[in-house]
């Protein structure tokens, strides 16, 4: 089993403080409907930690959920995903389905152009040259009971050597906006921020705790009384 970061409250808070400005800057670039700068008061949920990959530096990860439903992911020195609370493909409550029906205001070609423009605004497009070519797959729009669900999924998949790369974009063609961007590519890996807290691995933590327990041994058992 791979080792992982031992997450303490101090470590989690330090990562959150380091990542909030990064998430804020990312949201600003895309003009997302999120109050800026993002503050701790807007945080509904935050998670960090994760496995440590042998041969790679320890990564600083962050999963942020805001009180308005927006979600952001950070890993390997960059924001690698965001998701709108109105992402059709993450719909969990079927009672909301009627609110997603509507007019199709973007063609497939326009949806791909919007996806590329979003990547350009993030500053990632130059490091992902494959996205300037035809997408690997496009899905949508959809029909349900004769009604239109105006949403697209635009995907790029490629490899460089043994390294896979992927870009997934969800497009709301009714409101002409991106509702999710998810990227997995070593091309975007950068140095993570300095969080100012020493990282301890689970293996190190367990060893430290066990050594502490060995220092507090139980008293020896009482000697038995010999029969008279």
N, C-alpha and C positions, 0 to 999 in steps of 0.2 A: 504494500500500500504506500503511495507517495506521501511524503511529508507535507505538512501544511502550516500556515501561519497560526500561531496561538493568539487569538484576538481578545484583547482586554478592552475595557471601556476607554482607557487612556489612548490605546492604539486607534480604536474606531473613531473617537472624537478628533484625533490628530489628522486622520485621513480625510474626514469630512471637512474640516477647516481648510485643508490643502486643496480639496477638489471643488468646493463651492465656487471660487472665482473662475475655475476652468469651465465648469458647467455654465456659469453665467455668460462667459465670453462666447461659448459655443451657441447658446440660445440667442445671443445678440446677433451673431453672424447670420443666423437663419430667420431672424425677426419672429421668433416663436412667441405665442401669446402667454408669456411667463413674466411675472413681475421681476424687474432687475434692479439691483443685483439679487440673486437668489440668496436668501438668508436662512438661518437655522429655524426660524419661526415658520417657514414654508415647508419644512421637511416632515413628511408623514412617516417615512420609513427609510432607513439607510442600512446597508450591509456591506461588509468588506471581508478580507481574508481570502482563503482559497488554497488550492494545492501549489506546491513548489515543484517546478519542472527541473529535473536534473540537467545540469549543463547550462542553465539560464539563470540570470540574476533574479532575485526575489521581486515579484511584481507587486505594484500597488493597485488594487482593484477597488471599484466602488459601484454600488447599485443604489440609485436614488429615486425615491418616489415622492413627489410633491403633493401638497394638500389639494391642488387642483387636478390631480390625476396624471400629470406628465411624468414620464419615466426616462431616466438617463443611465447609461452604463459607461464605465471608464476602465480601460485595461491597456497595458503595454504602452503607457505614455500618451494616450489619446482617448477622446470620447469615441467609442466604437458603435454606439447605438443610441437612438432615442425613439420614444413611442408616444403618440398622442392618446389621450383618453377616448378619442373618437375614431380610433383605428378599427375599421370594419373587421379586419382579419383577426382581431383579438376579442371580438364580440363574445361575451360569455352569457349574456342575458337575451334570450330570443324574443322577449317582450319588447326589446328595443329595436328589433329588425325593421318595423315600418318606418322608423325615422331615418333609415339609411337609403330608402328608395328615393329616386329623383332623376333629374335630367342628366344626360351625358354631355358634359361641357368640354371634354378633352378627347381627342382621338388618341389612338395608340402612339402615333408618332409624336404628338404633343406631350403625352405622358412621359415618354422617354426623354424628351428635351427638358422637361421639368425636373426629372431625376438627375440629369447631367448638370443642370444649373444649380441644383442643391449641393451636389458634390463640389462644384466649383466654389460656391460660397463658403463651404467648410474649409476650403484650402486643400482638400484631399485629391482632387481630380488629377493633378500633375503626377502624383505618386501611384495613380491607378489608371494608366494609359489604356488599359483594355476596355474601360468604360466608354471610350470614344468610339468604339466599334459596336456592331449590332449586338443587342442583348442576347444572352444564352437562352432566355425564356421570357415570354410575356403572357400573362393570363388576365382574363377579364375583357370587357365588363360581363356581368352576369344577369340572368333572367330568373326570377322566382315568381311563379304563378302569373306570368305575363308582365310583371313589373321589372323595372330596370334597377340593378344595383351597380351604380357607376364607379366601380373601383378596379384598379389594375395592380398587378404584382409584376415588377420589373426586376429581372435577375441577371447578374453576370457571374460566370464561373470560369476559372482558368487555373492553370498551374505554371509555376516556374521551377523547373527541376522536380523535387519531391514536395514542394510547398504549395498547398492549395490556397486559392484566394476566392472570396465571395463578396458580392455586394447585393443586398436585397432592399428594394424600395417599394413601399406601399403608397399608392397614389389615390387620393380622393378626387375623382373627376367631376364631381358635382360642385365642389367648392374650390377646385383647382389648387390643391395643396398636398404636401407630403405628410402622411400620418405615421410613417415609420421608416427609419433608415438603419440598417444593420450591416456592419462591415467586418470581415475577418480577413486580414491581410498583414503579413510581416512587413510589407512595404511602408506601413504607417507606424511601425514600432519606434518609439522614442524613449528618452530617459524619463522615468517617472519623477514626480516632485519629491523634494526632501520633506518628510513629515516631522522630523525632529524627535522621533521616538525610536528607540532601539527595537528592532524586530526580533522576536523570539519564536522559534519553531516549536511545534507540538512535541517533537522528540526531545528538544532541549528542556521544555517545560516539565515533561514527565520525569526526566532524569533529575532535574533540580528538586522536584517534589519528593521523589523517592529517596534522594540523598538526605533530604530534611527529615523524612520519617525514620531513617536509619539512625539518626542522631538522638531520637527519642524512643529508646527501647523500653519495653515493659520491665517492671521490677521482676527479679527472679522469683520463682514460686517458693512459697513457704516450705520449710523443711517438715517432713512428716514426723510426727511424734512416735518415738519407738514404744512399742507395747511394754507395760510394766510386768 
